[in-house]
Structure formats: C-alpha cells, structure tokens
Amino acid sequence: MQNKGFVSAFATLLALVCLYQISFSWMVGSVENQAKELAAGDATMERVYLDSLTENWSYMGNTYKEAQEKQIGLGLDLKGGMNVILEISVSDVLKSLAAENVDDPTFVEALQLTSTDAEVVSGDEFLQKFAANYKAVNPNATLAKVFSTYQLKEKIKKDTPDAEVLSIISEEMNTALANSFNVLRNRIDRFGVVAPNIQQLEQAGRILVELPGVKEPERVRKLLQGSAKLEFWETYTIEEIQNNLA
C-alpha cells in the first residue's frame, strides 16, 4: 500500500510538472494567435506587436521571451520554418588573403579556372584544385609570391614552400568559417528565434541553419546574408571648426 501511495503521488507530481511545461506553449500560442488576428495578415504589424510584449507581458513571472524559451520545441517538422545551408566562398577568402597581390596574373587565371570547374565543390577540394591550376598556369611561380602579404607576414615568407602555404591557407579558411559561425549565431540570437539549430557540416565550409516558426523568410535571409561593414569617420573638435561656424 505504501508503494501504491508513492506511485500515485509521483504520478500526480509528474502530471503537474507536465502541465506546467505545456502551459507555456498554450500561453505563447494564445498570444501569437491574438497577434495574427490583430495584424490581419500583415507580417510586419504582427512582429511589431509581439516585439512590444517583450517587457510588457508576464506569465508566472516570465516575460514573453522567457516563456518562448520554455515552451515545448516543435521543430521544423511540426512548426514549419526555415532551413538553409550557407557556404563560405573559398574564392573570396583567397582574394582576401592575397590582398595587395590579388591582381597577380597567375593568381587571377588559376582562380578563374578553379571557379569555373564544375567538378570542384568547395573547401579543401577547391584549395587543392586551385594550387594545381596555379602550377599549371605558371610552373615557376610559388604560392608564397602571392600570399606573403602584410596580413600574413608572420606566417608566410617569400621562401615558404607551397605545401606549408596551403596548410596555412587552410587554417585561415577554418578561422573564417569559425568567425562566420559566431556571427550567424549572434545574429540569430538577436532575431529571437526559439530553439534554433546551427551547426557546421562535415563538408568543409558549410553551415546548416534551422529556424523553427520563422514567418518572414526574406527578412531572415537578408539578416543571414548581410555583410558587416566597419567605417571610419574623420572627426573634429569644436576648436577646429568654431571659426567656420562663426
């Protein structure tokens, strides 16, 4: 009898915990349905309404965003959303690493041959094919001639062997991929998608992004594909411009 009472108490407690967890999905779903009704099909208005609830809505001490995070994740199969695979452009990475030598004729021709090769996919395969084309275009040219730039001066010298240069470039590509991964993660976190899945694929240079429940795919696409720009502006002190103001 004691065991039966323990089982009943445990089952009751488990049911209460389940109801507590499910309640977040009910409340968030109720709010989202209300937003749809008020927006009447206007996705922008719906998003603005939901954004306005970030700090002005509460359920059991949880804000709307916190309630979103605690609701049961349905995933793409049940909730729909957006599934994209992003790929690092090895060609652009090589151009960036070549820097001031990007107009070198051998480099330009080898890169063009590799980029137009239908059999080349991406990542290390692209890099190896580029190196082969580079030698085919000019057997006497070394990769260090192009990649011994100011940016890589501590890693690549004028006499660095091609094999070592390729290894260094491969490391730089991995660094670029890791940086891109972090940028995407930060952008997705700011977008407010619940339970996103972002991971690097086994195929070099590719990142998988799954965003359940996304209702504005174009907005997300621009967010993911947008390029960050760092700008420098010349400024003046008041002493420097006061005569002009006068």
Backbone torsions as a table, in degrees:
resi	resn	phi	psi	omega
1	MET	NA	-37.1	-179.9
2	GLN	-64.2	-40.4	178.7
3	ASN	-64.5	-38.6	179.9
4	LYS	-64.0	-40.8	177.9
5	GLY	-65.6	-37.9	178.7
6	PHE	-64.9	-42.8	179.7
7	VAL	-64.0	-42.4	179.6
8	SER	-63.4	-43.6	179.7
9	ALA	-64.5	-41.4	-179.9
10	PHE	-65.4	-42.1	179.7
11	ALA	-63.4	-41.2	178.7
12	THR	-63.8	-44.9	179.3
13	LEU	-62.6	-42.1	179.1
14	LEU	-63.5	-40.4	179.1
15	ALA	-63.7	-40.4	179.0
16	LEU	-65.3	-40.6	178.1
17	VAL	-63.8	-42.7	178.6
18	CYS	-62.1	-43.8	178.5
19	LEU	-62.8	-38.8	178.0
20	TYR	-61.4	-45.5	-179.6
21	GLN	-68.1	-41.7	-179.3
22	ILE	-67.1	-29.5	-177.0
23	SER	-60.1	-30.3	178.7
24	PHE	-66.5	-39.1	177.4
25	SER	-65.0	-40.6	178.7
26	TRP	-62.5	-46.3	-176.6
27	MET	-67.6	-44.4	178.8
28	VAL	-64.6	-42.0	177.8
29	GLY	-62.0	-38.8	178.4
30	SER	-63.0	-43.3	179.6
31	VAL	-65.4	-42.7	-179.1
32	GLU	-66.8	-36.9	176.1
33	ASN	-65.7	-38.7	177.1
34	GLN	-64.2	-39.0	178.4
35	ALA	-63.7	-39.7	178.7
36	LYS	-63.4	-41.7	-179.9
37	GLU	-64.6	-43.7	-179.3
38	LEU	-68.8	-36.5	-177.9
39	ALA	-77.5	-23.3	178.9
40	ALA	52.1	45.5	176.6
41	GLY	92.8	-6.3	179.3
42	ASP	-86.4	105.0	-175.7
43	ALA	-63.4	-36.9	-179.4
44	THR	-65.7	-44.5	179.3
45	MET	-64.0	-39.0	178.7
46	GLU	-62.1	-43.7	179.8
47	ARG	-65.6	-41.8	-179.8
48	VAL	-62.4	-40.8	179.7
49	TYR	-63.1	-45.6	-179.5
50	LEU	-67.0	-36.6	177.6
51	ASP	-64.1	-33.2	-178.8
52	SER	-69.6	-16.2	-178.8
53	LEU	-89.6	-2.5	-174.7
54	THR	-53.1	-42.8	-179.2
55	GLU	-116.8	-3.9	-174.9
56	ASN	-108.7	18.5	-179.1
57	TRP	-139.5	140.9	-176.8
58	SER	-145.1	140.3	174.8
59	TYR	-138.2	113.8	-179.5
60	MET	52.9	42.0	177.9
61	GLY	81.0	5.7	-179.1
62	ASN	-109.0	137.0	174.4
63	THR	-72.7	171.2	-179.6
64	TYR	-59.6	-42.5	-179.4
65	LYS	-65.0	-41.4	178.5
66	GLU	-65.5	-38.0	177.3
67	ALA	-64.8	-38.0	176.6
68	GLN	-59.4	-42.9	-177.7
69	GLU	-68.9	-25.9	-177.1
70	LYS	-92.8	-11.3	-179.7
71	GLN	-70.1	162.9	-179.0
72	ILE	-70.6	124.8	179.7
73	GLY	-74.5	123.4	-177.3
74	LEU	-93.1	-22.6	179.7
75	GLY	77.6	177.3	-176.3
76	LEU	-68.2	-35.5	-175.5
77	ASP	-62.7	-39.6	-176.0
78	LEU	-96.6	-33.8	-173.2
79	LYS	-102.7	-16.6	-175.0
80	GLY	75.8	179.9	179.2
81	GLY	147.1	-141.0	-172.7
82	MET	-134.0	133.8	180.0
83	ASN	-130.9	114.3	-177.7
84	VAL	-133.5	153.4	173.5
85	ILE	-119.3	120.8	-179.9
86	LEU	-102.6	143.2	-176.9
87	GLU	-127.5	134.0	176.4
88	ILE	-71.9	131.8	177.8
89	SER	-80.7	104.5	-179.6
90	VAL	-63.0	-35.0	178.9
91	SER	-59.5	-44.7	-179.8
92	ASP	-68.5	-35.6	177.7
93	VAL	-64.0	-42.8	179.0
94	LEU	-63.8	-40.9	177.4
95	LYS	-62.7	-40.0	179.2
96	SER	-65.2	-40.4	-179.3
97	LEU	-72.2	-31.8	178.3
98	ALA	-69.6	-28.6	174.4
99	ALA	49.6	-114.7	-174.8
100	GLU	-68.7	-11.4	179.3
101	ASN	-102.3	15.3	-174.6
102	VAL	-64.6	-20.6	-179.6
103	ASP	-94.1	7.8	177.9
104	ASP	-58.9	126.8	-174.7
105	PRO	-56.3	-42.9	179.7
106	THR	-63.9	-43.6	178.9
107	PHE	-62.3	-46.6	-177.8
108	VAL	-61.4	-46.2	-177.9
109	GLU	-67.6	-42.0	179.9
110	ALA	-64.6	-39.8	-179.9
111	LEU	-67.8	-38.6	178.9
112	GLN	-66.6	-42.2	178.4
113	LEU	-61.6	-40.4	-178.8
114	THR	-70.7	-41.2	-177.4
115	SER	-66.6	-29.4	-178.2
116	THR	-94.2	1.9	179.5
117	ASP	-80.5	113.5	-175.9
118	ALA	-67.2	-22.1	-177.3
119	GLU	-82.6	-15.5	-179.2
120	VAL	-83.9	126.9	-178.8
121	VAL	-91.9	-77.2	-178.3
122	SER	-169.2	-175.0	172.7
123	GLY	59.2	-138.4	-175.7
124	ASP	-61.9	-31.0	179.1
125	GLU	-63.4	-42.4	177.7
126	PHE	-62.0	-43.7	-177.3
127	LEU	-63.8	-44.8	179.8
128	GLN	-65.0	-40.1	178.7
129	LYS	-66.7	-38.1	177.2
130	PHE	-61.0	-44.0	-179.9
131	ALA	-62.0	-40.2	178.9
132	ALA	-65.7	-43.0	178.8
133	ASN	-66.4	-35.3	179.3
134	TYR	-61.1	-43.8	178.9
135	LYS	-70.7	-33.9	179.8
136	ALA	-67.4	-37.5	179.7
137	VAL	-69.4	-43.6	-179.3
138	ASN	-144.8	96.0	-176.6
139	PRO	-59.4	-24.3	-177.5
140	ASN	-89.0	-8.3	-177.0
141	ALA	-82.9	145.0	176.3
142	THR	-110.7	151.1	178.9
143	LEU	-66.1	-29.3	179.7
144	ALA	-63.2	-27.3	179.2
145	LYS	-60.3	-34.6	-178.0
146	VAL	-91.4	-38.8	-170.3
147	PHE	-99.5	2.0	174.0
148	SER	-83.6	68.1	-175.7
149	THR	-97.6	175.7	178.1
150	TYR	-62.8	-36.9	-179.6
151	GLN	-64.0	-36.3	-176.4
152	LEU	-110.1	21.6	-174.2
153	LYS	-61.5	-28.1	-179.7
154	GLU	-80.1	-14.1	-175.3
155	LYS	-112.0	-36.0	-175.3
156	ILE	-122.7	122.5	176.4
157	LYS	-103.4	173.8	-178.9
158	LYS	-62.5	-27.2	-177.0
159	ASP	-106.4	14.7	178.9
160	THR	-67.2	129.2	-179.3
161	PRO	-61.6	153.1	-178.2
162	ASP	-58.6	-40.7	-178.5
163	ALA	-61.6	-39.8	179.0
164	GLU	-70.5	-37.3	177.6
165	VAL	-62.1	-44.1	178.9
166	LEU	-61.3	-39.6	179.1
167	SER	-63.8	-41.5	179.7
168	ILE	-67.3	-42.0	179.0
169	ILE	-63.7	-39.0	178.0
170	SER	-61.6	-40.5	177.0
171	GLU	-63.4	-40.6	178.8
172	GLU	-64.3	-36.9	177.2
173	MET	-64.6	-41.5	177.9
174	ASN	-64.0	-37.1	177.1
175	THR	-65.6	-41.7	178.1
176	ALA	-62.8	-38.5	178.4
177	LEU	-65.7	-44.2	179.5
178	ALA	-62.7	-40.7	178.4
179	ASN	-64.8	-41.8	178.6
180	SER	-63.7	-39.6	178.7
181	PHE	-60.6	-45.3	-179.9
182	ASN	-65.6	-39.8	178.7
183	VAL	-62.6	-45.8	179.1
184	LEU	-62.0	-43.1	178.9
185	ARG	-59.4	-44.9	-179.9
186	ASN	-66.1	-39.4	179.8
187	ARG	-66.1	-42.1	-179.7
188	ILE	-66.9	-39.0	178.3
189	ASP	-62.7	-39.0	179.4
190	ARG	-70.8	-28.3	-179.6
191	PHE	-70.4	-24.2	175.2
192	GLY	87.3	22.9	177.7
193	VAL	-73.4	134.1	-179.6
194	VAL	-83.3	132.4	176.8
195	ALA	52.3	53.5	176.1
196	PRO	-73.9	156.5	176.6
197	ASN	-123.4	117.3	178.9
198	ILE	-133.1	125.9	-176.3
199	GLN	-152.5	151.5	175.8
200	GLN	-81.3	132.8	180.0
201	LEU	-84.1	162.1	179.6
202	GLU	-63.2	-33.7	178.2
203	GLN	-70.9	122.0	-172.2
204	ALA	-56.2	136.8	173.4
205	GLY	85.3	8.6	-177.8
206	ARG	-120.5	142.6	-179.2
207	ILE	-128.0	128.8	178.0
208	LEU	-94.6	132.2	178.6
209	VAL	-127.8	122.0	176.1
210	GLU	-119.5	123.9	-175.8
211	LEU	-125.4	94.5	-179.9
212	PRO	-66.9	141.6	172.8
213	GLY	76.4	8.8	-179.9
214	VAL	-69.6	128.5	-177.4
215	LYS	-107.3	-9.3	-178.9
216	GLU	-126.2	75.5	-175.8
217	PRO	-60.1	-35.2	-179.1
218	GLU	-65.6	-41.1	178.6
219	ARG	-63.7	-42.0	179.3
220	VAL	-67.7	-39.0	-179.9
221	ARG	-61.5	-42.8	177.7
222	LYS	-65.2	-37.1	179.4
223	LEU	-63.8	-42.4	-176.9
224	LEU	-75.7	-34.3	-175.0
225	GLN	-91.1	-12.3	-176.2
226	GLY	-62.3	144.8	179.2
227	SER	-99.2	133.4	177.0
228	ALA	-76.6	140.2	-179.4
229	LYS	-127.1	130.3	176.4
230	LEU	-106.4	119.8	-176.6
231	GLU	-117.6	145.2	177.6
232	PHE	-116.5	131.2	-178.8
233	TRP	-119.1	134.9	177.0
234	GLU	-77.2	131.1	-178.7
235	THR	-119.1	162.9	-179.0
236	TYR	-131.8	152.2	173.7
237	THR	-85.1	163.8	-179.1
238	ILE	-62.7	-31.6	179.2
239	GLU	-64.8	-32.0	-177.2
240	GLU	-75.3	-26.9	-174.4
241	ILE	-114.8	-0.9	-175.4
242	GLN	-63.9	-32.1	178.2
243	ASN	-66.3	-38.3	177.9
244	ASN	-67.0	-38.5	178.1
245	LEU	-64.8	-39.2	179.6
246	ALA	-65.5	NA	NA
